[in-house]
């Protein structure tokens, strides 16, 4: 067993995620939390609510986070890393402020945070930082300091399992059709202004390229899903549904959808891909196979452990694939703005 020698004193791990409803009565309060302060028509909110009602009002994301935490606890214990793991959500129980209050009461001083998002953007990173800072302010004196683990979009522990998952997806298509099959890498669409203020697109393109390269398959494109907001506001395109229709017009018979923007099969995957995109493909007579997300793949769980060890030891060995290099450990104060206005600047990390 290895014993981690620490150069920085961390006494806990904090998993920070989006959150989701766990019953029919939770759906509207949850969506009101998510959309508070955003210019999203109520009709769109009600439309999204129907997605959750379709699954009994239960988003799988909370259950998946519980499973991830259990797997990470086992992995850390097996590697003689003895840090308690806490979990807080931005939009639903367990809420970040409640979690940080518990951490304070438990005597936690400085936690390492793993955000369940591989990419840099306002909604995928900075907003999590701002919400963490607000939670600390709500808790007040004694709230734990929080330091973020680096983004992992090009880490072999993320890319490798995704390559394996796409291989499995290809196995569901006859071998003689593999070469002509198209891979559609998908991620959550965001407003163009937000995208232009971050490295979101470039990181997604790099992850897509690395997976396609690992597969030796050159028929692929990055597309988007799950857009919301005013139809007058430009968002990243093309949409997965439009892309499937365009592929049909080009004579493509088989499409592998790879949700690289998500680490688990939550609502945007189950409804927007497994339901809506699949229905479009079925209507067009196409075969659509959706590759699995990384979930609790042991290599991915090991990657989280490695990211923790990096920060605990101030290691200069930071594995990445491709040429972009590792993401920064400490977020600059001016990165990943919303693209519409500059919100109150958090410190480099919530403190």
C-alpha positions as MATLAB code, in Angstrom:
seq = 'XXXXXXXXXXXXXXXXXXXXXXXXXXXXXXXXXXXXXXXXXXXXXXXXXXXXXXXXXXXXXXXXXXXXXXXXXXXXXXXXXXXXXXXXXXXXXXXXXXXXXXXXXXXXXXXXXXXXXXXXXXXXXXXXXXXXXXXXXXXXXXXXXXXXXXXXXXXXXXXXXXXXXXXXXXXXXXXXXXXXXXXXXXXXXXXXXXXXXXXXXXXXXXXXXXXXXXXXXXXXXXXXXXXXXXXXXXXXXXXXXXXXXXXXXXXXXXXXXXXXXXXXXXXXXXXXXXXXXXXXXXXXXXXXXXXXXXXXXXXXXXXXXXXXXXXXXXXXXXXXXXXXXXXXXXXXXXXXXXXXXXXXXXXXXXX';
ca = [
       0.000    0.000    0.000;
       1.201    3.516   -0.716;
       1.177    6.212    1.931;
       0.592    9.666    0.510;
       3.032   12.259    1.811;
       1.253   15.594    1.782;
       2.845   18.971    1.225;
      -0.508   20.755    1.560;
      -2.946   19.975    4.348;
      -6.276   18.763    3.005;
      -8.668   17.001    5.336;
     -11.642   16.104    3.102;
     -12.926   15.582   -0.434;
     -15.984   17.516   -1.632;
     -17.972   16.220   -4.605;
     -19.849   19.141   -6.166;
     -22.614   18.380   -8.656;
     -25.704   19.826  -10.296;
     -28.385   17.989   -8.351;
     -31.737   16.670   -9.473;
     -35.267   15.964   -8.227;
     -36.047   12.677   -6.521;
     -39.837   12.753   -6.738;
     -42.736   14.362   -8.588;
     -43.129   17.130   -5.988;
     -39.447   18.072   -6.353;
     -39.514   18.814  -10.077;
     -40.829   22.377  -10.233;
     -38.946   23.656   -7.128;
     -35.783   22.110   -8.562;
     -36.263   23.784  -11.958;
     -37.024   27.096  -10.299;
     -33.677   26.808   -8.505;
     -31.890   25.981  -11.744;
     -33.486   28.785  -13.767;
     -33.615   31.524  -11.136;
     -32.318   34.775  -12.644;
     -32.173   33.344  -16.176;
     -34.239   34.550  -19.095;
     -35.911   31.208  -19.786;
     -39.582   31.256  -20.875;
     -41.933   29.475  -18.482;
     -43.142   27.348  -21.390;
     -39.598   25.975  -21.671;
     -39.523   25.241  -17.920;
     -42.780   23.307  -18.214;
     -41.435   21.458  -21.235;
     -38.336   20.378  -19.307;
     -40.530   19.407  -16.338;
     -42.288   16.923  -18.607;
     -38.926   15.244  -19.227;
     -38.644   14.543  -15.498;
     -42.304   13.523  -15.157;
     -41.657   10.992  -17.934;
     -39.306    9.255  -15.467;
     -41.542    9.582  -12.393;
     -40.008   12.902  -11.349;
     -36.707   11.245  -10.489;
     -33.421   12.323  -11.997;
     -30.824    9.550  -11.863;
     -27.992   12.005  -11.142;
     -28.231   11.877   -7.348;
     -28.219    8.092   -7.298;
     -25.289    8.052   -9.675;
     -23.359   10.460   -7.446;
     -23.996    8.220   -4.442;
     -22.607    5.278   -6.427;
     -19.577    7.320   -7.526;
     -18.869    8.371   -3.932;
     -19.099    4.779   -2.705;
     -16.678    3.642   -5.430;
     -14.258    6.475   -4.661;
     -14.386    5.740   -0.922;
     -13.441    2.105   -1.619;
     -10.654    3.140   -3.992;
      -9.137    5.693   -1.616;
      -9.301    3.249    1.275;
      -7.567    0.579   -0.818;
      -4.754    3.056   -1.520;
      -4.420    4.082    2.125;
      -5.828    7.571    1.586;
      -8.021    8.350    4.546;
     -10.089   11.426    3.748;
     -13.847   11.730    4.353;
     -15.949   12.454    1.267;
     -18.729   15.043    1.381;
     -21.249   15.843   -1.333;
     -23.070   19.066   -2.121;
     -25.279   20.123   -5.054;
     -25.868   23.478   -6.623;
     -29.617   23.062   -7.174;
     -31.082   20.349   -4.935;
     -30.486   18.419   -1.750;
     -27.904   17.932   -0.454;
     -27.312   21.641   -1.083;
     -23.787   23.042   -0.898;
     -24.459   25.334    2.049;
     -25.916   22.491    4.114;
     -22.937   20.293    3.248;
     -20.413   22.991    4.136;
     -22.238   23.594    7.425;
     -21.834   19.904    8.218;
     -18.174   20.046    7.214;
     -17.630   23.020    9.529;
     -19.320   21.192   12.386;
     -17.111   18.163   11.694;
     -14.012   20.343   11.964;
     -13.065   20.258    8.278;
     -10.709   23.105    7.389;
      -9.597   22.580    3.768;
     -11.280   20.319    1.214;
     -10.333   19.282   -2.301;
     -13.322   19.654   -4.631;
     -14.166   17.451   -7.601;
     -16.702   19.103   -9.909;
     -18.659   16.563  -11.973;
     -17.806   18.434  -15.188;
     -14.754   17.754  -17.343;
     -14.739   21.097  -19.167;
     -14.179   24.806  -18.600;
     -17.174   27.109  -19.012;
     -19.270   29.419  -16.878;
     -21.976   26.815  -16.247;
     -19.487   23.934  -15.950;
     -16.933   25.545  -13.646;
     -17.158   29.227  -12.714;
     -20.800   28.991  -11.617;
     -19.847   26.075   -9.365;
     -17.099   28.258   -7.887;
     -19.507   31.144   -7.342;
     -22.084   28.860   -5.721;
     -19.357   27.411   -3.485;
     -18.317   30.912   -2.443;
     -21.940   31.827   -1.687;
     -22.318   28.677    0.401;
     -19.195   29.576    2.369;
     -20.555   33.074    2.970;
     -23.870   31.612    4.162;
     -22.096   29.290    6.581;
     -19.930   32.144    7.803;
     -17.062   31.851   10.246;
     -15.420   28.456   10.184;
     -16.608   27.516    6.692;
     -14.042   25.200    5.094;
     -11.624   26.413    2.456;
     -12.133   24.679   -0.900;
      -9.526   24.008   -3.610;
     -10.518   22.638   -7.004;
      -9.062   19.654   -8.816;
      -8.000   20.352  -12.397;
     -10.219   19.744  -15.419;
      -9.804   16.253  -16.804;
     -11.129   16.426  -20.382;
      -7.785   15.198  -21.799;
      -6.785   12.884  -18.953;
      -6.152    9.266  -20.023;
      -8.350    8.119  -17.137;
     -11.326    9.834  -18.810;
     -10.500    9.377  -22.493;
      -9.489    5.713  -22.164;
     -12.784    4.464  -20.675;
     -14.722    6.469  -23.260;
     -12.776    4.759  -26.058;
     -13.699    1.409  -24.502;
     -17.360    2.440  -24.283;
     -17.463    3.434  -27.947;
     -15.907    0.084  -28.882;
     -18.806   -1.598  -27.062;
     -21.291    0.600  -28.927;
     -19.725   -0.354  -32.265;
     -20.170   -4.029  -31.377;
     -23.930   -3.485  -31.677;
     -23.548   -2.680  -35.385;
     -22.624   -5.359  -37.969;
     -18.859   -5.348  -38.547;
     -19.206   -4.738  -42.277;
     -20.915   -1.381  -41.500;
     -18.363   -0.062  -38.992;
     -16.259    1.886  -41.472;
     -19.230    3.870  -42.782;
     -20.731    4.513  -39.347;
     -20.680    8.065  -38.029;
     -19.756    9.102  -34.485;
     -21.640   12.075  -33.037;
     -19.919   13.397  -29.924;
     -22.448   15.352  -27.865;
     -22.231   17.951  -25.105;
     -24.632   20.404  -23.499;
     -25.112   23.466  -25.688;
     -24.344   26.850  -24.124;
     -24.852   30.436  -25.382;
     -22.245   31.598  -27.897;
     -21.247   34.476  -25.633;
     -20.496   32.027  -22.838;
     -18.629   29.725  -25.196;
     -16.488   32.599  -26.480;
     -15.472   33.448  -22.911;
     -14.049   29.981  -22.192;
     -12.158   27.032  -23.665;
     -15.303   24.888  -23.729;
     -15.454   24.266  -27.488;
     -11.715   23.718  -27.865;
     -11.646   21.222  -24.991;
     -14.645   19.326  -26.365;
     -13.045   19.188  -29.795;
      -9.852   17.828  -28.241;
     -11.669   15.113  -26.291;
     -13.574   14.124  -29.440;
     -10.373   14.023  -31.475;
      -8.548   11.937  -28.877;
     -11.351    9.365  -28.709;
     -11.711    9.167  -32.504;
      -7.952    8.844  -32.848;
      -7.907    6.082  -30.242;
     -10.593    4.273  -32.220;
      -8.913    4.854  -35.574;
     -12.188    6.258  -36.915;
     -12.338    9.500  -38.877;
     -16.091    9.808  -39.498;
     -17.105   12.022  -36.580;
     -18.405   15.439  -35.552;
     -18.965   17.363  -32.330;
     -22.625   18.357  -31.911;
     -24.761   19.722  -29.085;
     -27.901   18.960  -27.147;
     -30.226   20.186  -24.394;
     -30.259   23.886  -25.277;
     -32.589   26.162  -23.342;
     -33.140   29.906  -23.094;
     -34.542   32.429  -25.522;
     -34.732   31.254  -29.155;
     -33.421   34.711  -30.094;
     -30.105   34.021  -28.359;
     -27.525   32.092  -30.410;
     -26.283   28.874  -28.843;
     -23.712   26.321  -29.938;
     -24.905   24.176  -32.847;
     -25.682   21.856  -34.556;
     -28.284   20.188  -32.382;
     -28.103   16.394  -32.242;
     -31.591   16.018  -33.716;
     -30.768   18.230  -36.690;
     -27.480   16.397  -37.091;
     -29.161   12.982  -37.244;
     -31.522   14.300  -39.944;
     -28.570   15.717  -41.918;
     -26.737   12.382  -41.699;
     -29.818   10.641  -43.069;
     -29.839   12.997  -46.051;
     -26.183   12.073  -46.643;
     -27.072    8.393  -46.726;
     -25.575    7.468  -43.345;
     -27.189    4.351  -41.919;
     -25.533    4.004  -38.514;
     -24.690    6.651  -35.901;
     -22.908    6.162  -32.597;
     -23.821    8.916  -30.126;
     -21.109    9.570  -27.545;
     -22.143   11.910  -24.678;
     -18.658   13.193  -23.839;
     -20.117   16.235  -22.079;
     -21.458   14.086  -19.226;
     -19.827   11.677  -16.781;
     -23.046    9.792  -15.949;
     -26.345    8.888  -17.590;
     -28.526   11.623  -16.128;
     -31.637   13.289  -17.517;
     -30.095   15.062  -20.510;
     -28.709   11.698  -21.623;
     -31.805    9.617  -20.928;
     -34.308   12.000  -22.500;
     -32.475   14.087  -25.113;
     -30.447   11.180  -26.496;
     -32.051    7.861  -25.527;
     -35.572    9.175  -26.152;
     -35.679   12.159  -28.542;
     -32.624   11.470  -30.730;
     -33.407    7.742  -30.805;
     -37.003    8.468  -31.873;
     -35.740   10.653  -34.743;
     -33.377    7.926  -35.925;
     -36.085    5.283  -35.689;
     -38.480    7.407  -37.742;
     -35.797    7.789  -40.417;
     -34.971    4.079  -40.442;
     -31.459    4.661  -39.064;
     -29.614    2.707  -36.389;
     -28.620    4.890  -33.426;
     -26.524    3.405  -30.627;
     -25.645    5.483  -27.602;
     -22.276    4.820  -25.950;
     -22.169    4.675  -22.160;
     -20.748    7.466  -20.027;
     -17.763    6.769  -17.739;
     -19.908    6.423  -14.606;
     -17.930    4.414  -12.054;
     -15.497    2.782  -14.450;
     -12.540    1.731  -12.237;
     -10.066    3.601  -14.443;
     -12.116    6.786  -14.104;
     -12.383    6.377  -10.331;
      -8.624    5.833  -10.275;
      -8.231    9.072  -12.238;
     -10.071   10.998   -9.505;
      -7.733    9.454   -6.942;
      -4.716   10.439   -9.056;
      -5.991   14.027   -9.305;
      -6.321   14.097   -5.523;
      -2.777   12.789   -5.064;
      -1.452   15.387   -7.532;
      -2.742   18.212   -5.358;
      -1.842   16.603   -2.047;
       1.754   16.131   -3.138;
       2.154   19.180   -5.418;
       3.175   16.694   -8.119;
       4.550   18.028  -11.393;
       3.613   14.743  -13.090;
       0.182   15.495  -14.559;
      -0.842   12.917  -17.177;
      -2.638   14.189  -20.276;
      -3.181   13.053  -23.844;
      -2.683   15.272  -26.879;
      -0.796   18.536  -27.039;
      -2.914   20.976  -25.014;
      -1.258   20.139  -21.722;
      -2.873   19.912  -18.273;
      -5.470   22.411  -17.112;
      -4.471   24.872  -14.418;
      -4.812   23.892  -10.759;
      -5.954   27.370   -9.719;
      -8.583   29.115  -11.843;
      -7.606   32.647  -12.940;
      -9.975   35.332  -11.685;
     -10.905   36.346  -15.240;
     -11.732   32.953  -16.770;
     -15.064   31.486  -17.881;
     -17.380   34.481  -17.587;
     -21.016   34.091  -18.565;
     -20.597   36.120  -21.754;
     -23.455   38.493  -20.926;
     -22.042   40.329  -17.943;
     -19.123   39.980  -15.643;
     -20.377   38.570  -12.371;
     -18.741   39.331   -9.052;
     -15.306   37.853   -9.344;
     -14.639   34.921   -7.029;
     -11.155   34.437   -5.739;
      -8.954   32.009   -7.654;
     -10.665   29.299   -5.602;
     -13.501   29.480   -3.086;
     -11.777   30.235    0.214;
];
